[in-house]
Amino acid sequence: RGLNENTNKLMRQYIPKKTNFENISQEYLNNICLKLNTRPRKKLNYLSPLQVFLGNLENFVAFNT
């Protein structure tokens, strides 16, 4: 529950409550996702979620080849 609430709080920096999503483009949503996924997190030793994901992906690919 905590992760979901924190993610909602971060999204609210870009999209206020009661916003009509029909007026928001997919490109804008993609940009928000990119900003959030490249933001360093203390919980991840100041790496971004994208860095952690790509690091795990590289380990997985190297392990399976």
Buried (B, 14 or more C-beta within 10 A) or exposed (E): EEEEEEEEEEBEEBBEEEEEEEEEEEEEBEEBEEEBEEEEBEEEEEBBBBBBEEEEEEEEEEEEE
